[in-house]
Amino acid sequence: MIKNVLTHIGGIEIYGILSVLLFFTVFTATLFWALRLKKTHLDAMARLPLHDGTTDSLPPISKPSQPDSSHE
């Protein structure tokens, strides 16, 4: 019974065609975007999970030598 439900609806085949076209359009666009990415950008993104939040170009933040007595 369930097999025959979609066969009796008129014009239903256009939805199958549109869904396949939509899939291939999104897949092609994603593939094109991925192939255009620069190697330096990909390397930077690959290192992000290992990044601890410090930068090599900035000096480390110095901590005050004496605690602030106004907050005690």
C-alpha positions as CSV (number, residue, x, y, z in Angstrom):
1,M,0.0,0.0,0.0
2,I,2.7,2.5,1.0
3,K,4.6,1.7,-2.2
4,N,1.7,2.8,-4.4
5,V,0.9,6.1,-2.6
6,L,3.5,8.1,-4.4
7,T,2.9,6.5,-7.8
8,H,-0.7,7.8,-7.9
9,I,0.1,11.4,-7.2
10,G,0.4,13.4,-10.3
11,G,3.5,15.6,-10.9
12,I,5.4,14.1,-8.0
13,E,8.4,13.2,-10.2
14,I,9.5,16.8,-10.3
15,Y,10.4,16.7,-6.6
16,G,12.8,13.9,-7.2
17,I,14.5,15.8,-10.0
18,L,14.7,19.0,-8.0
19,S,16.2,17.2,-5.0
20,V,18.9,15.6,-7.1
21,L,19.7,18.9,-8.8
22,L,19.8,20.7,-5.5
23,F,22.2,18.0,-4.1
24,F,24.6,18.2,-7.1
25,T,24.5,22.0,-7.0
26,V,25.5,22.1,-3.3
27,F,28.0,19.3,-3.7
28,T,29.7,21.1,-6.7
29,A,29.7,24.4,-4.9
30,T,31.3,22.9,-1.8
31,L,33.9,21.0,-3.9
32,F,34.8,24.2,-5.8
33,W,35.1,26.2,-2.6
34,A,37.3,23.5,-0.9
35,L,39.6,23.3,-3.9
36,R,40.1,27.1,-3.9
37,L,41.2,27.3,-0.3
38,K,44.8,28.5,0.2
39,K,47.3,26.1,1.8
40,T,48.3,28.7,4.4
41,H,44.7,29.1,5.5
42,L,44.3,25.4,5.8
43,D,47.5,25.0,7.9
44,A,46.4,27.8,10.2
45,M,43.0,26.2,10.7
46,A,44.6,22.8,11.3
47,R,46.7,24.3,14.2
48,L,43.7,25.9,15.9
49,P,42.8,22.9,18.1
50,L,46.3,22.9,19.5
51,H,46.5,26.7,19.9
52,D,46.7,27.7,23.6
53,G,45.7,31.3,23.2
54,T,49.2,32.8,23.3
55,T,50.9,34.5,20.3
56,D,54.5,34.4,19.4
57,S,54.7,38.0,18.2
58,L,53.5,39.6,21.5
59,P,55.6,39.5,24.7
60,P,54.1,37.7,27.7
61,I,51.9,39.7,30.0
62,S,53.9,40.6,33.1
63,K,52.1,40.0,36.4
64,P,52.3,42.6,39.1
65,S,55.0,42.0,41.7
66,Q,52.8,43.0,44.7
67,P,49.2,42.0,45.2
68,D,46.7,44.8,45.1
69,S,45.8,45.6,48.7
70,S,42.6,47.4,47.9
71,H,40.8,44.1,47.2
72,E,41.6,42.4,50.4
